[in-house]
Amino acid sequence: MFERIKRMVIKEFIQVFRDKRMKAIVFITPIMQLMLFGYAVTTDVNNITTAFYDLDKSYESRELARRLESSGYFNIAYFPESRQEIRTLVDRGKVLCAIQINRGFSSDLKRMTPTEVQIIVDGTDSNTATVAMDYASRIVMKYAKKFGADQSVQQVKIQVNTRAWYNPDLRSKNYNVPGVIAIVIMLICLLLTSMAVVREREIGTMEQLMVTPLRPLELMLGKTIPFAIIGFSDVLIVTLVAVFWFDIQIKGSLQILPLATAIYLLSVLGIGLFISTISRTQQQALMATFLFYIPAVLLSGFMFPIENMPQIIQYGTYINPLRYFLVIIRGIFLKGNGVAVLWPQMAALLLLGSLVITLSSLRFRKRMG
C-alpha cells in the first residue's frame, strides 16, 4: 500500500514540476503575492493630499501648517484662496482633506480665548476620512494646548495614557501580512488540488489509473500528499519573507504553526479535491475554485470584521476554514498564543477538515466507480 502511494506521489511531483512555469507558480507566485499585498493591503494613512485655506496669514497659522506637514500624515499641496476653490478640489478628488484657518486665529490664541479650525474631509472613503480627521484634530489640539487655549482640560487635570497591546506601533502590516500568508496558501493549494482529478480525466490517463492496483483511498492520498508538501513549503517560504523582509516578529511558538498549518491544509485540500470531483473540465474547476475562494476571503474577517456582518452571514462563516486559521496565525505571530488559547479554532478546523475530506472521499469513490 505504502509503496503504491509513494509511486503515485512521485508521479504527481514529476507531473507538476516538469513544466518550468508551474515551478514559478508554486514557489515564486506566493512570494510575489505576499510582497504585493503586504504593501498594498494597508490601513495606514500617510501623505494625505491636503488643501490649507489660511485666512489669518499669521505666524501661528503658518506654524500649524508646518506641524501638519512635518507629522508625515499630511502633504499640503494646495493653498486655495476661496471656499469655492476648496469645494472644487474636493469634488475633483484632488485633495482628501482641507483645513481652514479663520481670521483672528492668532489673536485668539494669544488672548487664550477659544478659537476654531475647520477640518473638511472627503467622506467617500469613510475609513480614510475618519483617520484623517482624527490625525488633524489631534495635531490641532496639541498645538492649541501649547497656548493654553483649552482651559477646561487644564483645570480638570486629567491625564490620559494609551497603550496598544500586541502591535504597539499600530503597523497595519503586522496585522495584514499574517493574514495574507493564509490567503495565499489557500489559493495555491485550491488551484493545484482542484485540477488534480480533472487533469487526469482530460488527458485520458484516468482510465489507466483505474485499471492499476491502486485503491480509491490510495489514489486520493497520492493526489493530495504532494500538494500538502507544496503547501508546507510555501508556508515556510512566505513566513521567512514576512519575518526577514517585512520585519514581522513571531511571538508564539514555531512548533504550533506547522501543526495548525497541517489542520488547515486538511480542509483546504479536501475542498479542492471535492471541487475536482464535481468538475468535468479544468475550466469548470478553475471557475468553481474562484467561486469558493472569493467569498471565503470576504467572509473570513480579513477585510471586514465578522461581528459587523448580518447575523445570517455570520452563521455562514462557521464553514469557512480561513476564518479559523486567520485567528490562529495572527495569534501566533502577534500575541504569542499557544494551544491553550487557540484550541477552539484548531478543533473547529479539525472537525471541518474531517467532514470535508470524508465528503470528498465519498464523492471520489463514486466518480472512480
Backbone torsions as a table, in degrees:
resi	resn	phi	psi	omega
1	MET	NA	-51.0	-177.9
2	PHE	-65.0	-34.0	178.9
3	GLU	-67.0	-39.6	179.3
4	ARG	-66.6	-41.0	178.0
5	ILE	-64.2	-41.3	179.2
6	LYS	-59.2	-45.7	179.8
7	ARG	-63.6	-37.4	179.4
8	MET	-66.9	-40.2	179.0
9	VAL	-64.2	-44.0	178.8
10	ILE	-61.1	-41.6	179.7
11	LYS	-62.0	-40.0	-180.0
12	GLU	-67.7	-40.7	178.3
13	PHE	-62.7	-42.9	178.9
14	ILE	-62.4	-42.1	-177.8
15	GLN	-67.2	-35.9	-178.5
16	VAL	-73.6	-43.9	-169.3
17	PHE	-96.6	2.3	177.0
18	ARG	-74.7	-17.7	176.0
19	ASP	-96.6	120.7	-178.3
20	LYS	-61.5	-34.1	179.8
21	ARG	-66.6	-33.7	178.8
22	MET	-67.3	-34.9	176.1
23	LYS	-61.0	-41.9	178.8
24	ALA	-65.2	-40.4	180.0
25	ILE	-63.2	-40.4	-174.9
26	VAL	-74.2	-40.0	-171.8
27	PHE	-110.1	-34.0	-177.4
28	ILE	-86.4	-40.2	-178.0
29	THR	-57.7	-44.4	177.6
30	PRO	-58.1	-38.6	178.6
31	ILE	-67.1	-43.4	179.5
32	MET	-62.5	-41.9	179.2
33	GLN	-66.2	-40.1	178.7
34	LEU	-64.5	-42.0	179.1
35	MET	-64.3	-43.3	-178.3
36	LEU	-65.3	-53.7	-177.1
37	PHE	-71.8	-30.4	179.3
38	GLY	-61.3	-35.0	178.3
39	TYR	-91.7	-34.9	-173.4
40	ALA	-82.3	-39.7	-178.1
41	VAL	-83.6	93.7	-178.3
42	THR	-147.8	144.0	175.2
43	THR	-103.2	3.5	176.1
44	ASP	-67.1	138.6	179.9
45	VAL	-115.9	110.6	-180.0
46	ASN	-133.5	158.2	176.6
47	ASN	52.1	49.3	178.8
48	ILE	-69.5	120.8	179.4
49	THR	-66.3	121.0	-168.5
50	THR	-128.8	146.2	171.1
51	ALA	-108.6	134.4	-178.0
52	PHE	-116.9	107.4	-177.5
53	TYR	-99.2	101.9	-173.0
54	ASP	-104.5	104.8	176.5
55	LEU	-89.1	-18.9	-176.7
56	ASP	-85.3	-37.2	178.6
57	LYS	49.9	49.7	-179.6
58	SER	-115.5	173.1	176.6
59	TYR	-61.6	-40.4	-177.5
60	GLU	-64.7	-40.3	179.7
61	SER	-69.0	-38.8	177.5
62	ARG	-66.9	-33.9	177.2
63	GLU	-66.2	-39.1	176.9
64	LEU	-63.1	-41.8	177.8
65	ALA	-61.5	-40.7	179.1
66	ARG	-63.0	-41.7	-179.4
67	ARG	-66.5	-38.1	178.5
68	LEU	-62.4	-44.1	-176.7
69	GLU	-75.2	-36.1	-178.8
70	SER	-72.6	-14.2	177.7
71	SER	-68.0	-21.6	-178.2
72	GLY	89.5	-10.2	-179.8
73	TYR	-87.5	-28.0	-172.7
74	PHE	-121.6	136.7	174.4
75	ASN	-117.1	100.5	-177.1
76	ILE	-77.5	102.4	-174.8
77	ALA	-103.4	-16.9	-176.4
78	TYR	-134.2	143.3	174.5
79	PHE	-125.1	81.1	-175.9
80	PRO	-66.1	160.4	-178.9
81	GLU	-111.1	0.9	179.5
82	SER	-157.6	162.3	178.0
83	ARG	-68.0	-31.9	177.6
84	GLN	-63.4	-35.5	177.6
85	GLU	-67.4	-36.5	175.3
86	ILE	-61.5	-47.3	-179.5
87	ARG	-58.7	-41.6	179.9
88	THR	-64.0	-42.8	-179.9
89	LEU	-63.5	-42.3	-179.3
90	VAL	-70.9	-42.6	-179.1
91	ASP	-60.5	-38.6	-178.1
92	ARG	-85.3	1.1	177.2
93	GLY	73.7	18.2	-179.6
94	LYS	-79.5	-24.0	176.2
95	VAL	-132.7	148.6	174.8
96	LEU	-95.0	-28.6	-174.6
97	CYS	-135.6	141.5	174.5
98	ALA	-132.2	134.5	-178.4
99	ILE	-120.6	126.4	-178.6
100	GLN	-111.7	126.4	175.8
101	ILE	-104.8	118.4	-177.1
102	ASN	-80.0	163.6	176.3
103	ARG	-64.3	144.6	180.0
104	GLY	87.2	5.0	-179.5
105	PHE	-58.9	-46.9	-177.3
106	SER	-66.0	-47.0	-177.9
107	SER	-65.8	-35.9	178.1
108	ASP	-64.6	-41.0	179.0
109	LEU	-63.4	-43.2	-177.9
110	LYS	-68.6	-33.4	177.1
111	ARG	-82.8	-3.3	-178.1
112	MET	58.7	40.3	175.1
113	THR	-108.8	152.6	-178.9
114	PRO	-56.8	139.5	177.5
115	THR	-136.3	166.0	-174.2
116	GLU	-124.2	143.8	171.0
117	VAL	-128.5	125.3	-178.2
118	GLN	-93.6	128.0	178.9
119	ILE	-114.2	119.4	-179.3
120	ILE	-113.5	128.9	179.7
121	VAL	-126.8	152.3	174.2
122	ASP	-81.8	109.9	-175.5
123	GLY	-84.1	12.1	178.6
124	THR	-58.6	-47.4	173.2
125	ASP	-99.1	97.2	-171.3
126	SER	-63.2	-36.6	-178.2
127	ASN	-66.1	-49.7	-179.6
128	THR	-64.0	-39.3	-179.8
129	ALA	-64.0	-41.0	179.6
130	THR	-64.7	-43.5	179.6
131	VAL	-64.2	-43.8	-179.8
132	ALA	-62.4	-42.1	179.8
133	MET	-64.5	-39.2	179.6
134	ASP	-66.6	-43.6	178.2
135	TYR	-59.4	-49.7	-177.3
136	ALA	-62.7	-41.6	-179.1
137	SER	-62.1	-42.6	-178.4
138	ARG	-67.0	-39.2	179.6
139	ILE	-67.2	-42.6	-179.9
140	VAL	-65.5	-43.1	-179.2
141	MET	-65.7	-39.2	178.8
142	LYS	-65.4	-37.9	178.9
143	TYR	-69.7	-41.7	179.8
144	ALA	-65.8	-34.7	-178.3
145	LYS	-64.8	-26.4	178.6
146	LYS	-61.3	-32.1	-178.8
147	PHE	-96.1	4.1	178.8
148	GLY	71.3	25.1	-178.6
149	ALA	-69.3	-35.0	-178.2
150	ASP	-91.4	81.2	-175.9
151	GLN	-67.8	-31.7	-176.6
152	SER	-63.1	-39.0	179.8
153	VAL	-66.0	-39.0	-178.9
154	GLN	-67.8	-34.6	-178.4
155	GLN	-73.2	-34.9	-177.6
156	VAL	-70.6	-31.1	178.2
157	LYS	62.4	42.6	177.2
158	ILE	-100.9	127.1	176.6
159	GLN	-110.3	124.1	-178.3
160	VAL	-104.8	121.9	176.2
161	ASN	-112.1	128.3	-179.1
162	THR	-116.1	146.8	176.3
163	ARG	-139.2	138.1	174.7
164	ALA	-107.4	112.5	-179.6
165	TRP	-77.6	151.5	172.5
166	TYR	71.3	-28.3	178.9
167	ASN	-141.7	69.9	-170.5
168	PRO	-57.8	-34.6	-178.9
169	ASP	-84.6	-2.5	-178.7
170	LEU	54.6	39.9	176.3
171	ARG	-79.3	122.3	-179.0
172	SER	-66.2	-25.6	178.1
173	LYS	-62.2	-36.0	178.5
174	ASN	-60.7	-31.1	-179.6
175	TYR	-88.6	-38.3	-171.9
176	ASN	-83.2	-39.4	-174.2
177	VAL	-61.0	-46.6	175.3
178	PRO	-58.4	-36.0	176.7
179	GLY	-66.2	-37.5	178.4
180	VAL	-64.3	-36.0	177.1
181	ILE	-57.2	-47.4	-179.2
182	ALA	-63.3	-40.3	-177.5
183	ILE	-69.5	-42.7	-179.3
184	VAL	-64.1	-43.4	-179.9
185	ILE	-63.7	-40.1	178.3
186	MET	-61.4	-45.0	-177.6
187	LEU	-63.0	-48.2	-177.9
188	ILE	-62.0	-47.3	-177.1
189	CYS	-68.4	-37.2	177.8
190	LEU	-63.8	-45.2	-178.6
191	LEU	-63.1	-45.3	-178.2
192	LEU	-65.5	-46.0	-174.6
193	THR	-73.0	-39.6	-177.3
194	SER	-64.9	-23.4	179.1
195	MET	-88.4	-9.4	-168.1
196	ALA	-60.3	-59.3	-175.8
197	VAL	-74.1	-38.4	-177.2
198	VAL	-62.0	-40.2	-178.8
199	ARG	-62.0	-42.6	179.0
200	GLU	-62.0	-38.7	-178.9
201	ARG	-70.0	-37.7	-177.7
202	GLU	-70.8	-39.0	-177.0
203	ILE	-88.1	-0.7	172.7
204	GLY	84.6	16.1	-179.6
205	THR	-97.3	-4.4	179.9
206	MET	-64.8	-40.1	178.9
207	GLU	-62.6	-36.7	177.9
208	GLN	-65.3	-39.0	178.6
209	LEU	-67.9	-33.3	-177.0
210	MET	-70.2	-24.9	180.0
211	VAL	-91.1	-1.2	176.2
212	THR	-82.0	167.9	178.2
213	PRO	-69.1	-0.4	-178.2
214	LEU	-63.7	129.8	172.8
215	ARG	-82.5	160.8	179.3
216	PRO	-55.5	-40.5	179.8
217	LEU	-64.0	-42.3	-179.8
218	GLU	-65.9	-39.6	178.3
219	LEU	-65.1	-40.3	179.4
220	MET	-65.6	-42.7	178.2
221	LEU	-65.4	-40.0	178.5
222	GLY	-64.1	-27.9	178.5
223	LYS	-81.1	-30.8	-173.3
224	THR	-97.2	-32.2	-177.7
225	ILE	-58.0	-44.9	178.9
226	PRO	-59.2	-39.3	-178.6
227	PHE	-73.3	-28.3	173.8
228	ALA	-66.5	-41.4	177.6
229	ILE	-64.4	-42.5	177.2
230	ILE	-61.8	-40.5	178.4
231	GLY	-60.8	-43.4	177.6
232	PHE	-64.3	-39.5	179.4
233	SER	-63.7	-42.0	178.8
234	ASP	-65.3	-39.2	177.1
235	VAL	-60.0	-43.9	179.1
236	LEU	-62.9	-44.0	-177.1
237	ILE	-64.8	-50.9	-175.7
238	VAL	-71.1	-27.8	175.8
239	THR	-67.3	-41.4	176.7
240	LEU	-62.6	-40.2	177.5
241	VAL	-64.2	-42.7	-180.0
242	ALA	-62.1	-39.5	-176.1
243	VAL	-76.3	-47.9	-171.6
244	PHE	-90.9	-23.9	179.3
245	TRP	-96.0	-49.8	-177.9
246	PHE	-89.4	-3.2	177.3
247	ASP	58.4	43.2	176.6
248	ILE	-93.0	117.8	-178.9
249	GLN	-81.3	140.3	174.0
250	ILE	-97.2	107.0	-175.6
251	LYS	-87.8	-15.8	-179.0
252	GLY	-94.8	-172.5	-178.3
253	SER	-80.9	131.7	177.5
254	LEU	-70.0	-15.6	-180.0
255	GLN	-74.8	-25.1	-178.3
256	ILE	-79.3	-31.8	-176.3
257	LEU	-60.5	-46.6	177.3
258	PRO	-62.6	-38.5	178.9
259	LEU	-63.9	-46.5	178.8
260	ALA	-64.6	-38.2	178.8
261	THR	-63.9	-40.1	179.2
262	ALA	-61.8	-43.3	179.1
263	ILE	-66.5	-38.8	178.7
264	TYR	-65.0	-45.1	179.9
265	LEU	-64.7	-28.4	177.9
266	LEU	-57.0	-46.7	-179.2
267	SER	-76.1	-39.6	-178.5
268	VAL	-65.5	-45.3	179.3
269	LEU	-67.2	-34.2	176.6
270	GLY	-63.6	-42.4	177.9
271	ILE	-64.8	-42.7	178.1
272	GLY	-61.8	-40.7	178.8
273	LEU	-66.5	-38.5	178.2
274	PHE	-63.3	-43.5	177.4
275	ILE	-60.1	-38.9	-178.9
276	SER	-64.7	-34.0	-177.5
277	THR	-79.8	-20.7	-179.5
278	ILE	-98.7	-0.4	-178.4
279	SER	-106.6	144.5	179.6
280	ARG	-98.0	-26.9	-179.2
281	THR	-131.4	163.5	178.8
282	GLN	-66.7	-30.9	176.3
283	GLN	-64.0	-42.2	176.8
284	GLN	-63.6	-41.1	179.3
285	ALA	-63.6	-40.7	179.7
286	LEU	-64.5	-45.0	180.0
287	MET	-65.2	-41.2	179.4
288	ALA	-65.5	-35.7	178.2
289	THR	-61.2	-48.9	-179.3
290	PHE	-72.7	-26.0	174.6
291	LEU	-64.0	-31.5	175.7
292	PHE	-87.4	-40.5	-170.4
293	TYR	-65.7	-46.5	-175.6
294	ILE	-63.4	-49.8	175.5
295	PRO	-61.8	-33.1	179.5
296	ALA	-61.9	-41.0	178.6
297	VAL	-68.4	-45.4	-177.1
298	LEU	-65.6	-31.1	-175.9
299	LEU	-103.7	20.7	-177.9
300	SER	-95.5	-15.3	-172.9
301	GLY	93.0	1.8	179.5
302	PHE	-69.7	-42.9	-176.1
303	MET	-102.6	-36.4	-176.9
304	PHE	-130.3	136.0	178.9
305	PRO	-60.2	133.3	180.0
306	ILE	-62.6	-33.1	-178.1
307	GLU	-63.3	-22.6	-179.4
308	ASN	-88.2	-5.4	-178.7
309	MET	-82.1	157.0	174.4
310	PRO	-56.9	149.9	-173.6
311	GLN	-57.5	-41.3	-178.0
312	ILE	-66.5	-33.3	177.0
313	ILE	-71.1	-36.2	178.2
314	GLN	-59.8	-38.1	177.3
315	TYR	-62.7	-35.8	180.0
316	GLY	-67.8	-24.4	-179.2
317	THR	-71.5	-14.8	-178.9
318	TYR	-68.7	-17.9	178.0
319	ILE	-99.9	15.0	-179.9
320	ASN	-103.1	110.4	-178.2
321	PRO	-62.8	-28.1	-178.5
322	LEU	-65.0	-31.7	178.7
323	ARG	-57.7	-45.1	-175.8
324	TYR	-75.5	-39.1	-176.7
325	PHE	-71.2	-29.6	175.5
326	LEU	-61.9	-41.4	177.5
327	VAL	-64.0	-40.4	-177.9
328	ILE	-66.8	-51.8	-173.3
329	ILE	-69.6	-35.6	176.0
330	ARG	-71.3	-33.3	176.7
331	GLY	-66.1	-39.0	179.2
332	ILE	-70.6	-45.6	-177.1
333	PHE	-69.6	-49.8	-168.0
334	LEU	-95.3	-40.0	-171.5
335	LYS	-102.3	-14.1	-176.5
336	GLY	71.3	28.0	-178.5
337	ASN	-68.8	150.3	176.3
338	GLY	-115.2	-169.0	-178.2
339	VAL	-62.1	-32.4	-179.1
340	ALA	-59.8	-28.4	-179.9
341	VAL	-98.1	-37.0	-172.1
342	LEU	-93.5	0.8	-175.4
343	TRP	-61.6	-32.8	177.8
344	PRO	-62.0	-41.2	178.8
345	GLN	-68.7	-38.8	179.5
346	MET	-67.4	-38.9	178.3
347	ALA	-66.2	-41.2	178.0
348	ALA	-63.4	-41.6	177.7
349	LEU	-64.2	-40.5	179.8
350	LEU	-64.6	-43.4	178.5
351	LEU	-64.1	-47.0	-179.7
352	LEU	-62.7	-43.5	179.7
353	GLY	-63.4	-40.5	179.4
354	SER	-63.3	-41.9	-180.0
355	LEU	-66.1	-43.2	-178.4
356	VAL	-67.3	-42.9	179.3
357	ILE	-63.3	-41.3	178.3
358	THR	-62.0	-47.5	179.2
359	LEU	-62.3	-42.0	179.4
360	SER	-65.6	-38.4	179.4
361	SER	-64.5	-43.2	178.6
362	LEU	-63.1	-43.1	178.7
363	ARG	-67.2	-35.7	179.4
364	PHE	-66.3	-43.3	178.7
365	ARG	-63.8	-37.7	179.9
366	LYS	-64.7	-42.6	178.7
367	ARG	-67.9	-36.5	179.7
368	MET	-67.3	-35.7	-179.8
369	GLY	-71.4	NA	NA
